[in-house]
């Protein structure tokens, strides 16, 4: 079993910078307006509007009400403020909506080249974990927007698993997270966009976005460049993929009686696509 087990979306977590540069944890402090009426959770994406931080709902685009129009500033990592009742300085995992403090400061990771780790869900606003595949590295995905948890203070945002070859979205896929991958095997072959399994079919269910590979006669694993586009239940004998496999040597189908490996990657590493970050917008 993979470790750790990903049970739900947890927001965007800065882990390093492009090129493998170390993320040192540096943040910028910017104000949140007195009484701002929306919770902002740790791992949420934020923008700036009239000089103050606002939560940004990011799906396929960013709301055009933020300045510069339709762009992000970074990732929210907590805040501090003077409690209006106790008059004590508070350091909070999240910003509680409608806080009546005049000194609220948000801690923001604002580097436009930051690489973030997040989970993959099956639909926008959902909590069901889906999958990415190695075939979509370098492509873009849409975001999933969902309110976070006031119990943990953490975000519930992530990216949406692709049901077809991705074409656009605000998040460029830098890599999959291999530490939490889950792999199952079954026996079968493929045609154009259908994998047909023999015997008892799938040993367990697989979600949309699951990576597809198979084992060659020499025991080596072969990446097909294809992924699952419709969730398949346990014992299913037919699995739909986005495109015919593409393997050097003009191989366009998985041979009969092959061991097929279905790998779920529930987490990915992403960065903001060019033009979505306020520092990289004209």
C-alpha positions as CSV (number, residue, x, y, z in Angstrom):
1,X,0.0,0.0,0.0
2,X,1.2,3.5,-0.8
3,X,2.3,5.8,2.0
4,X,0.9,8.2,2.9
5,X,-2.7,7.4,2.0
6,X,-4.4,10.4,0.4
7,X,-8.0,10.6,1.8
8,X,-9.0,14.0,0.4
9,X,-7.9,17.3,-1.0
10,X,-5.7,19.5,1.2
11,X,-4.9,22.6,-0.8
12,X,-1.7,23.8,-2.4
13,X,1.5,23.2,-0.5
14,X,4.7,24.9,-1.6
15,X,7.5,22.4,-1.8
16,X,10.3,23.9,-3.9
17,X,11.0,26.1,-6.9
18,X,11.5,25.4,-10.6
19,X,14.8,23.8,-11.4
20,X,14.9,22.0,-8.1
21,X,15.8,25.2,-6.1
22,X,15.0,25.0,-2.4
23,X,11.9,26.6,-1.1
24,X,13.1,28.3,2.1
25,X,9.7,29.0,3.5
26,X,9.9,32.7,2.9
27,X,6.7,34.6,2.8
28,X,5.4,38.1,2.2
29,X,3.1,39.8,4.7
30,X,0.2,41.7,3.1
31,X,-3.0,43.0,4.7
32,X,-6.5,41.5,4.7
33,X,-9.3,44.1,4.9
34,X,-11.1,44.7,8.2
35,X,-14.2,42.6,8.2
36,X,-13.4,40.7,5.0
37,X,-16.4,38.3,4.8
38,X,-14.8,35.1,3.4
39,X,-12.7,32.4,5.1
40,X,-9.2,31.9,3.7
41,X,-7.7,28.6,4.5
42,X,-4.1,27.4,4.7
43,X,-3.3,26.2,1.1
44,X,-5.9,28.4,-0.6
45,X,-4.9,30.6,-3.5
46,X,-5.2,34.3,-3.1
47,X,-5.1,37.5,-5.2
48,X,-4.9,41.1,-4.4
49,X,-7.7,43.6,-4.8
50,X,-7.4,47.3,-3.9
51,X,-4.3,46.6,-1.9
52,X,-5.7,43.8,0.3
53,X,-5.6,40.0,0.1
54,X,-8.7,38.2,-1.2
55,X,-9.4,34.5,-1.6
56,X,-9.3,33.4,-5.3
57,X,-11.6,30.8,-6.7
58,X,-9.6,29.0,-9.3
59,X,-11.2,26.5,-11.7
60,X,-10.5,27.1,-15.3
61,X,-9.8,30.8,-14.8
62,X,-9.4,33.3,-12.0
63,X,-12.2,35.8,-11.3
64,X,-11.6,39.0,-13.2
65,X,-12.5,41.2,-10.2
66,X,-8.9,40.9,-8.8
67,X,-6.0,43.2,-9.7
68,X,-4.3,42.7,-12.1
69,X,-7.4,41.4,-13.8
70,X,-7.8,37.6,-13.4
71,X,-4.4,36.8,-11.9
72,X,-3.1,35.1,-8.7
73,X,-0.7,36.4,-6.1
74,X,0.2,33.1,-4.5
75,X,-0.6,30.6,-1.7
76,X,-2.1,31.6,1.7
77,X,-0.1,30.1,4.7
78,X,-1.8,31.7,7.7
79,X,-2.3,35.1,9.2
80,X,-1.9,37.2,12.4
81,X,-4.2,39.8,13.9
82,X,-5.2,41.4,17.2
83,X,-8.3,39.7,18.5
84,X,-11.0,42.3,18.8
85,X,-12.4,40.8,22.0
86,X,-9.4,39.7,24.0
87,X,-7.0,42.3,22.4
88,X,-4.3,39.6,22.2
89,X,-2.2,39.0,19.2
90,X,-3.3,35.8,17.4
91,X,-1.5,33.7,14.9
92,X,-4.0,31.6,13.0
93,X,-3.8,28.7,10.5
94,X,-6.6,30.3,8.6
95,X,-8.4,33.6,8.4
96,X,-11.8,33.5,10.0
97,X,-14.4,35.4,7.9
98,X,-15.6,38.8,9.1
99,X,-12.8,39.3,11.7
100,X,-13.1,42.9,12.9
101,X,-9.4,43.7,13.3
102,X,-7.6,46.5,11.6
103,X,-4.1,44.9,11.6
104,X,-4.8,41.5,9.9
105,X,-1.7,40.4,8.0
106,X,-1.7,37.4,5.6
107,X,1.4,35.3,5.1
108,X,1.7,34.6,1.4
109,X,4.1,32.6,-0.8
110,X,4.2,34.9,-3.7
111,X,7.1,33.5,-5.8
112,X,5.7,32.9,-9.4
113,X,8.1,30.0,-9.8
114,X,7.0,28.1,-6.7
115,X,6.2,24.4,-7.2
116,X,3.2,23.2,-5.2
117,X,2.0,19.8,-4.2
118,X,-1.7,19.1,-4.3
119,X,-4.2,16.3,-4.6
120,X,-6.2,15.3,-7.7
121,X,-10.0,15.0,-7.4
122,X,-12.6,13.6,-9.8
123,X,-14.7,16.8,-10.2
124,X,-14.6,20.5,-9.4
125,X,-15.6,21.0,-5.8
126,X,-15.5,17.3,-5.0
127,X,-13.6,15.4,-2.4
128,X,-13.3,12.0,-4.2
129,X,-9.7,11.4,-5.0
130,X,-8.9,10.8,-8.7
131,X,-5.6,10.3,-10.5
132,X,-3.0,12.0,-12.7
133,X,-0.8,10.0,-15.0
134,X,2.8,10.4,-16.3
135,X,1.2,11.1,-19.7
136,X,-0.1,14.5,-18.7
137,X,3.2,15.9,-17.3
138,X,3.8,19.1,-19.1
139,X,0.1,19.7,-19.7
140,X,-2.3,21.9,-17.8
141,X,-5.2,21.0,-15.5
142,X,-8.2,22.9,-14.2
143,X,-8.5,23.7,-10.5
144,X,-11.1,22.4,-8.0
145,X,-12.6,25.1,-5.7
146,X,-14.1,24.0,-2.3
147,X,-14.3,25.6,1.1
148,X,-11.8,24.4,3.6
149,X,-12.2,23.1,7.2
150,X,-12.5,25.4,10.2
151,X,-11.5,22.4,12.3
152,X,-8.1,22.0,10.8
153,X,-7.7,25.4,9.2
154,X,-6.6,23.7,5.9
155,X,-7.8,24.2,2.4
156,X,-9.8,21.6,0.4
157,X,-8.7,22.7,-3.0
158,X,-6.8,20.7,-5.7
159,X,-6.8,20.0,-9.4
160,X,-9.3,18.0,-11.4
161,X,-8.4,14.6,-13.0
162,X,-8.5,14.8,-16.8
163,X,-11.3,13.0,-18.7
164,X,-9.5,13.6,-22.0
165,X,-6.0,14.8,-23.1
166,X,-5.7,18.2,-21.3
167,X,-5.6,21.3,-23.4
168,X,-5.7,24.3,-21.0
169,X,-6.0,25.3,-17.4
170,X,-4.2,27.5,-14.8
171,X,-2.0,24.7,-13.4
172,X,1.0,23.3,-15.3
173,X,1.8,19.7,-14.3
174,X,5.5,19.5,-13.3
175,X,5.4,15.9,-12.1
176,X,3.4,13.2,-10.4
177,X,4.0,12.3,-6.7
178,X,5.4,8.8,-6.8
179,X,5.5,8.2,-3.0
180,X,1.7,8.0,-2.7
181,X,1.1,6.0,-5.9
182,X,-1.1,2.9,-5.9
183,X,-0.7,0.2,-8.5
184,X,-2.9,-2.8,-9.4
185,X,-2.4,-5.4,-12.2
186,X,-4.7,-7.3,-14.4
187,X,-4.3,-9.5,-17.5
188,X,-5.5,-8.3,-20.9
189,X,-4.9,-6.4,-24.1
190,X,-5.9,-3.2,-25.8
191,X,-7.5,-2.1,-29.1
192,X,-7.7,1.6,-30.1
193,X,-9.1,3.2,-26.9
194,X,-10.4,0.1,-25.1
195,X,-8.5,-2.3,-22.8
196,X,-10.1,-5.7,-22.5
197,X,-9.3,-7.7,-19.4
198,X,-9.6,-11.4,-19.0
199,X,-10.2,-13.7,-16.0
200,X,-11.8,-11.8,-13.0
201,X,-11.1,-8.4,-14.5
202,X,-9.9,-5.5,-12.3
203,X,-9.0,-6.6,-8.7
204,X,-10.2,-3.2,-7.4
205,X,-11.8,0.0,-8.8
206,X,-9.7,2.6,-10.6
207,X,-10.5,6.3,-11.0
208,X,-10.4,8.6,-14.0
209,X,-6.9,9.7,-14.8
210,X,-5.2,6.4,-13.9
211,X,-1.9,5.7,-15.6
212,X,-1.6,2.7,-18.0
213,X,1.5,0.6,-18.6
214,X,2.3,-3.0,-19.2
215,X,5.1,-5.5,-18.7
216,X,7.2,-6.6,-21.6
217,X,8.5,-10.1,-22.3
218,X,11.9,-9.1,-20.8
219,X,10.2,-8.1,-17.5
220,X,10.5,-4.3,-18.1
221,X,7.6,-2.0,-17.6
222,X,6.5,-0.1,-20.7
223,X,4.7,3.3,-20.4
224,X,1.9,3.5,-22.9
225,X,1.4,7.3,-22.9
226,X,-2.3,6.7,-22.2
227,X,-4.6,7.1,-19.2
228,X,-8.1,6.0,-18.1
229,X,-10.9,8.4,-19.0
230,X,-13.8,6.8,-17.2
231,X,-13.8,5.3,-13.7
232,X,-13.9,1.5,-13.7
233,X,-15.4,-0.6,-10.9
234,X,-13.8,-3.7,-9.4
235,X,-14.2,-6.8,-11.6
236,X,-14.7,-4.6,-14.7
237,X,-13.4,-6.3,-17.9
238,X,-13.4,-3.2,-20.1
239,X,-11.5,0.1,-19.4
240,X,-11.6,3.2,-21.6
241,X,-8.4,5.1,-22.3
242,X,-7.9,8.6,-23.9
243,X,-5.9,7.4,-26.9
244,X,-4.3,4.4,-28.5
245,X,-1.0,3.5,-26.9
246,X,2.1,4.9,-28.4
247,X,5.3,2.9,-27.9
248,X,8.5,3.1,-30.0
249,X,8.6,0.6,-32.8
250,X,5.1,1.6,-34.0
251,X,3.4,-0.4,-31.2
252,X,-0.2,0.9,-30.9
253,X,-1.8,-1.8,-28.9
254,X,-1.1,-3.9,-25.8
255,X,-0.4,-7.5,-26.8
256,X,-2.8,-10.3,-25.8
257,X,-2.4,-11.9,-22.3
258,X,-0.2,-9.0,-21.1
259,X,0.2,-8.0,-17.5
260,X,-1.3,-4.5,-17.5
261,X,-0.4,-2.1,-14.7
262,X,-2.9,0.5,-13.6
263,X,-1.2,3.2,-11.4
264,X,-3.1,5.8,-9.6
265,X,-1.2,9.0,-8.8
266,X,-3.5,10.9,-6.3
267,X,-1.1,13.8,-6.0
268,X,0.8,16.0,-8.4
269,X,3.3,18.8,-8.4
270,X,2.2,21.9,-10.2
271,X,3.1,25.6,-10.9
272,X,1.1,28.5,-12.1
273,X,0.8,28.6,-15.9
274,X,2.3,31.7,-17.5
275,X,0.0,34.7,-17.4
276,X,-2.0,33.5,-14.3
277,X,0.4,35.0,-11.8
278,X,0.2,38.7,-11.1
279,X,4.0,39.1,-11.4
280,X,4.0,37.5,-14.8
281,X,1.0,39.4,-16.3
282,X,1.4,42.5,-18.5
